[in-house]
Amino acid sequence: MDPATQKKWDRAALGYDLMNGYGPEWRWGPYKRRLFSTMAGRVLFVAIGTGQDIQFFPAGQEITAIDISPRMIEQARVRADGYDGRLELRQLDVHDLDYPDATFDKVFTSCTFCSVTDPVIGLRELRRVLCPGGTIGMFEHTGSRFFPFNLMLDLMTPLMRQVGPELNRDTLANLQQAGFVDVNLDPVYLDVVKVIHGVAPCASGALEPDG
């Protein structure tokens, strides 16, 4: 468990719903609902936060939702208790999951890998716990290729990473570096907000050597 990251998100939990409530839910909700509609089998949801995304989950699913912050999980419990299905909350660090290889059929994230300390290691761990052919679906914001957005995001990132997410991550490249295949994306807003898909190709947790 990364204590610095845990403390950062514990501190953010108090005002999280206020900062990321009705506006983002109204704007991005339809895209998330469409992404999460593909939930099936054994599902892992990474970084449940205060549970704002639970409202977009399809009913009747078997979902394990994790977060590094116990305060976030505490706030998510009311929403989780109201979910029409099986939803287990656990405090876990995505860098070090305690599940055996090939535990889950699908993994989902929502504005998560802008904040994971080492995103490639976290994604490799998700690849490990996915079944062969299992899929990852990500609603994420990333860096931009276009001026002036790329410059603005690069300049803001050193400050933002102290209190919340980084703004200039190349999550698509990180997913490929972690060993996922058939990686593709659907743009949502410019080239910053997007839905990203990938497939875990290996039955075992073994990773091919770099290069």
LUMKE-876832 format. One record per residue (C-alpha): residue in three letters; residue number from 1; x, y, z negated. Coordinates in pm, whole numbers, plus 50000, padded with zeros to 5 digits. Layout:
! residues N
+------+-----+-------+-------+-------+
! type ! seq !     x !     y !     z !
+------+-----+-------+-------+-------+
!  ALA ! NUM !     X !     Y !     Z !
...
+------+-----+-------+-------+-------+
***
This chain:
! residues 211
+------+-----+-------+-------+-------+
! type ! seq !     x !     y !     z !
+------+-----+-------+-------+-------+
!  MET !   1 ! 50000 ! 50000 ! 50000 !
!  ASP !   2 ! 50136 ! 50342 ! 50100 !
!  PRO !   3 ! 50083 ! 50554 ! 49785 !
!  ALA !   4 ! 50141 ! 50889 ! 49955 !
!  THR !   5 ! 49878 ! 50819 ! 50223 !
!  GLN !   6 ! 49639 ! 50684 ! 49962 !
!  LYS !   7 ! 49670 ! 51000 ! 49752 !
!  LYS !   8 ! 49626 ! 51223 ! 50057 !
!  TRP !   9 ! 49294 ! 51062 ! 50147 !
!  ASP !  10 ! 49183 ! 51042 ! 49784 !
!  ARG !  11 ! 49223 ! 51420 ! 49773 !
!  ALA !  12 ! 49035 ! 51460 ! 50101 !
!  ALA !  13 ! 48742 ! 51247 ! 49986 !
!  LEU !  14 ! 48572 ! 51520 ! 49782 !
!  GLY !  15 ! 48508 ! 51755 ! 50074 !
!  TYR !  16 ! 48511 ! 51500 ! 50354 !
!  ASP !  17 ! 48137 ! 51484 ! 50416 !
!  LEU !  18 ! 48111 ! 51862 ! 50420 !
!  MET !  19 ! 48388 ! 51898 ! 50678 !
!  ASN !  20 ! 48291 ! 51600 ! 50892 !
!  GLY !  21 ! 47917 ! 51580 ! 50844 !
!  TYR !  22 ! 47623 ! 51685 ! 51055 !
!  GLY !  23 ! 47806 ! 51862 ! 51340 !
!  PRO !  24 ! 48046 ! 51581 ! 51435 !
!  GLU !  25 ! 47778 ! 51319 ! 51377 !
!  TRP !  26 ! 47538 ! 51498 ! 51610 !
!  ARG !  27 ! 47803 ! 51554 ! 51877 !
!  TRP !  28 ! 47982 ! 51220 ! 51875 !
!  GLY !  29 ! 47708 ! 50993 ! 51743 !
!  PRO !  30 ! 47579 ! 50871 ! 52084 !
!  TYR !  31 ! 47930 ! 50767 ! 52191 !
!  LYS !  32 ! 47996 ! 50584 ! 51866 !
!  ARG !  33 ! 47658 ! 50412 ! 51875 !
!  ARG !  34 ! 47732 ! 50286 ! 52227 !
!  LEU !  35 ! 48078 ! 50161 ! 52124 !
!  PHE !  36 ! 47956 ! 49990 ! 51806 !
!  SER !  37 ! 47665 ! 49827 ! 51991 !
!  THR !  38 ! 47920 ! 49567 ! 52110 !
!  MET !  39 ! 47980 ! 49444 ! 51754 !
!  ALA !  40 ! 47942 ! 49066 ! 51737 !
!  GLY !  41 ! 48088 ! 48776 ! 51542 !
!  ARG !  42 ! 48331 ! 48856 ! 51262 !
!  VAL !  43 ! 48394 ! 49231 ! 51274 !
!  LEU !  44 ! 48668 ! 49436 ! 51108 !
!  PHE !  45 ! 48612 ! 49812 ! 51080 !
!  VAL !  46 ! 48926 ! 50008 ! 50994 !
!  ALA !  47 ! 48909 ! 50324 ! 50779 !
!  ILE !  48 ! 48545 ! 50336 ! 50675 !
!  GLY !  49 ! 48605 ! 50667 ! 50493 !
!  THR !  50 ! 48288 ! 50782 ! 50315 !
!  GLY !  51 ! 48078 ! 50559 ! 50539 !
!  GLN !  52 ! 47950 ! 50821 ! 50783 !
!  ASP !  53 ! 47979 ! 50578 ! 51075 !
!  ILE !  54 ! 47763 ! 50310 ! 50911 !
!  GLN !  55 ! 47451 ! 50481 ! 51048 !
!  PHE !  56 ! 47572 ! 50394 ! 51399 !
!  PHE !  57 ! 47629 ! 50022 ! 51331 !
!  PRO !  58 ! 47384 ! 49778 ! 51490 !
!  ALA !  59 ! 47177 ! 49587 ! 51236 !
!  GLY !  60 ! 47237 ! 49228 ! 51139 !
!  GLN !  61 ! 47616 ! 49216 ! 51176 !
!  GLU !  62 ! 47885 ! 49059 ! 50957 !
!  ILE !  63 ! 48131 ! 49345 ! 50898 !
!  THR !  64 ! 48434 ! 49386 ! 50678 !
!  ALA !  65 ! 48521 ! 49754 ! 50638 !
!  ILE !  66 ! 48853 ! 49864 ! 50489 !
!  ASP !  67 ! 49006 ! 50189 ! 50374 !
!  ILE !  68 ! 49329 ! 50283 ! 50198 !
!  SER !  69 ! 49150 ! 50526 ! 49966 !
!  PRO !  70 ! 48951 ! 50393 ! 49670 !
!  ARG !  71 ! 48773 ! 50729 ! 49638 !
!  MET !  72 ! 48658 ! 50709 ! 49998 !
!  ILE !  73 ! 48528 ! 50356 ! 49939 !
!  GLU !  74 ! 48348 ! 50467 ! 49623 !
!  GLN !  75 ! 48161 ! 50731 ! 49822 !
!  ALA !  76 ! 48086 ! 50483 ! 50102 !
!  ARG !  77 ! 47912 ! 50231 ! 49875 !
!  VAL !  78 ! 47568 ! 50393 ! 49883 !
!  ARG !  79 ! 47567 ! 50391 ! 50263 !
!  ALA !  80 ! 47706 ! 50038 ! 50271 !
!  ASP !  81 ! 47436 ! 49916 ! 50031 !
!  GLY !  82 ! 47173 ! 50052 ! 50270 !
!  TYR !  83 ! 47311 ! 49869 ! 50574 !
!  ASP !  84 ! 47076 ! 49611 ! 50728 !
!  GLY !  85 ! 47332 ! 49331 ! 50748 !
!  ARG !  86 ! 47638 ! 49205 ! 50564 !
!  LEU !  87 ! 47892 ! 49481 ! 50500 !
!  GLU !  88 ! 48187 ! 49421 ! 50267 !
!  LEU !  89 ! 48408 ! 49711 ! 50156 !
!  ARG !  90 ! 48773 ! 49649 ! 50064 !
!  GLN !  91 ! 49068 ! 49871 ! 49978 !
!  LEU !  92 ! 49346 ! 49768 ! 50216 !
!  ASP !  93 ! 49631 ! 49927 ! 50406 !
!  VAL !  94 ! 49614 ! 49847 ! 50778 !
!  HIS !  95 ! 49992 ! 49800 ! 50780 !
!  ASP !  96 ! 49962 ! 49498 ! 50550 !
!  LEU !  97 ! 49638 ! 49304 ! 50586 !
!  ASP !  98 ! 49591 ! 48997 ! 50367 !
!  TYR !  99 ! 49390 ! 48803 ! 50626 !
!  PRO ! 100 ! 49519 ! 48494 ! 50810 !
!  ASP ! 101 ! 49595 ! 48511 ! 51181 !
!  ALA ! 102 ! 49289 ! 48506 ! 51410 !
!  THR ! 103 ! 49036 ! 48595 ! 51138 !
!  PHE ! 104 ! 48823 ! 48842 ! 51333 !
!  ASP ! 105 ! 48648 ! 48845 ! 51670 !
!  LYS ! 106 ! 48637 ! 49224 ! 51709 !
!  VAL ! 107 ! 48803 ! 49528 ! 51552 !
!  PHE ! 108 ! 48668 ! 49883 ! 51561 !
!  THR ! 109 ! 48816 ! 50218 ! 51459 !
!  SER ! 110 ! 48681 ! 50572 ! 51448 !
!  CYS ! 111 ! 48921 ! 50868 ! 51432 !
!  THR ! 112 ! 49164 ! 50643 ! 51247 !
!  PHE ! 113 ! 49494 ! 50607 ! 51430 !
!  CYS ! 114 ! 49555 ! 50980 ! 51417 !
!  SER ! 115 ! 49627 ! 50916 ! 51048 !
!  VAL ! 116 ! 49797 ! 50576 ! 51018 !
!  THR ! 117 ! 50156 ! 50632 ! 50906 !
!  ASP ! 118 ! 50309 ! 50390 ! 51157 !
!  PRO ! 119 ! 50042 ! 50336 ! 51422 !
!  VAL ! 120 ! 50226 ! 50067 ! 51620 !
!  ILE ! 121 ! 50282 ! 49853 ! 51310 !
!  GLY ! 122 ! 49916 ! 49899 ! 51214 !
!  LEU ! 123 ! 49798 ! 49801 ! 51561 !
!  ARG ! 124 ! 50025 ! 49496 ! 51564 !
!  GLU ! 125 ! 49869 ! 49387 ! 51238 !
!  LEU ! 126 ! 49523 ! 49425 ! 51391 !
!  ARG ! 127 ! 49637 ! 49224 ! 51690 !
!  ARG ! 128 ! 49754 ! 48951 ! 51452 !
!  VAL ! 129 ! 49420 ! 48915 ! 51273 !
!  LEU ! 130 ! 49222 ! 48913 ! 51599 !
!  CYS ! 131 ! 49129 ! 48584 ! 51760 !
!  PRO ! 132 ! 49280 ! 48513 ! 52105 !
!  GLY ! 133 ! 49085 ! 48725 ! 52348 !
!  GLY ! 134 ! 48944 ! 48932 ! 52063 !
!  THR ! 135 ! 48886 ! 49298 ! 52138 !
!  ILE ! 136 ! 48957 ! 49631 ! 51977 !
!  GLY ! 137 ! 48730 ! 49929 ! 52037 !
!  MET ! 138 ! 48849 ! 50272 ! 51927 !
!  PHE ! 139 ! 48680 ! 50613 ! 51914 !
!  GLU ! 140 ! 48982 ! 50838 ! 51878 !
!  HIS ! 141 ! 49119 ! 51185 ! 51935 !
!  THR ! 142 ! 49470 ! 51203 ! 52078 !
!  GLY ! 143 ! 49726 ! 51442 ! 52214 !
!  SER ! 144 ! 49669 ! 51609 ! 52549 !
!  ARG ! 145 ! 49867 ! 51607 ! 52873 !
!  PHE ! 146 ! 49750 ! 51951 ! 52975 !
!  PHE ! 147 ! 49872 ! 52301 ! 52890 !
!  PRO ! 148 ! 49785 ! 52484 ! 52668 !
!  PHE ! 149 ! 49613 ! 52206 ! 52473 !
!  ASN ! 150 ! 49930 ! 51996 ! 52447 !
!  LEU ! 151 ! 50132 ! 52289 ! 52309 !
!  MET ! 152 ! 49857 ! 52388 ! 52065 !
!  LEU ! 153 ! 49821 ! 52034 ! 51930 !
!  ASP ! 154 ! 50198 ! 51991 ! 51897 !
!  LEU ! 155 ! 50226 ! 52316 ! 51701 !
!  MET ! 156 ! 49938 ! 52232 ! 51467 !
!  THR ! 157 ! 50042 ! 51874 ! 51391 !
!  PRO ! 158 ! 50320 ! 51940 ! 51131 !
!  LEU ! 159 ! 50074 ! 52136 ! 50917 !
!  MET ! 160 ! 49776 ! 51907 ! 50967 !
!  ARG ! 161 ! 49961 ! 51587 ! 50881 !
!  GLN ! 162 ! 50006 ! 51717 ! 50525 !
!  VAL ! 163 ! 49632 ! 51726 ! 50459 !
!  GLY ! 164 ! 49476 ! 51497 ! 50719 !
!  PRO ! 165 ! 49525 ! 51366 ! 51072 !
!  GLU ! 166 ! 49799 ! 51420 ! 51324 !
!  LEU ! 167 ! 49671 ! 51581 ! 51642 !
!  ASN ! 168 ! 49914 ! 51473 ! 51912 !
!  ARG ! 169 ! 49926 ! 51092 ! 51892 !
!  ASP ! 170 ! 49950 ! 50888 ! 52212 !
!  THR ! 171 ! 49717 ! 50612 ! 52093 !
!  LEU ! 172 ! 49682 ! 50453 ! 52437 !
!  ALA ! 173 ! 50060 ! 50400 ! 52461 !
!  ASN ! 174 ! 50075 ! 50281 ! 52099 !
!  LEU ! 175 ! 49810 ! 50019 ! 52175 !
!  GLN ! 176 ! 50011 ! 49891 ! 52470 !
!  GLN ! 177 ! 50334 ! 49893 ! 52268 !
!  ALA ! 178 ! 50161 ! 49686 ! 52000 !
!  GLY ! 179 ! 50101 ! 49413 ! 52257 !
!  PHE ! 180 ! 49738 ! 49462 ! 52352 !
!  VAL ! 181 ! 49646 ! 49394 ! 52715 !
!  ASP ! 182 ! 49373 ! 49515 ! 52951 !
!  VAL ! 183 ! 49395 ! 49854 ! 52780 !
!  ASN ! 184 ! 49158 ! 50111 ! 52926 !
!  LEU ! 185 ! 48977 ! 50424 ! 52820 !
!  ASP ! 186 ! 48656 ! 50617 ! 52872 !
!  PRO ! 187 ! 48699 ! 50995 ! 52837 !
!  VAL ! 188 ! 48456 ! 51171 ! 52606 !
!  TYR ! 189 ! 48588 ! 51529 ! 52585 !
!  LEU ! 190 ! 48866 ! 51651 ! 52815 !
!  ASP ! 191 ! 49159 ! 51413 ! 52769 !
!  VAL ! 192 ! 49157 ! 51451 ! 52390 !
!  VAL ! 193 ! 48852 ! 51262 ! 52260 !
!  LYS ! 194 ! 48814 ! 50917 ! 52415 !
!  VAL ! 195 ! 48697 ! 50561 ! 52369 !
!  ILE ! 196 ! 48981 ! 50309 ! 52408 !
!  HIS ! 197 ! 48950 ! 49935 ! 52460 !
!  GLY ! 198 ! 49211 ! 49658 ! 52437 !
!  VAL ! 199 ! 49238 ! 49279 ! 52419 !
!  ALA ! 200 ! 49455 ! 49064 ! 52191 !
!  PRO ! 201 ! 49624 ! 48807 ! 52418 !
!  CYS ! 202 ! 49786 ! 48574 ! 52165 !
!  ALA ! 203 ! 49642 ! 48300 ! 51947 !
!  SER ! 204 ! 49919 ! 48334 ! 51689 !
!  GLY ! 205 ! 50051 ! 48636 ! 51505 !
!  ALA ! 206 ! 50386 ! 48610 ! 51684 !
!  LEU ! 207 ! 50485 ! 48917 ! 51877 !
!  GLU ! 208 ! 50705 ! 48925 ! 52179 !
!  PRO ! 209 ! 51040 ! 49100 ! 52121 !
!  ASP ! 210 ! 51068 ! 49459 ! 52239 !
!  GLY ! 211 ! 51220 ! 49502 ! 52584 !
+------+-----+-------+-------+-------+
***
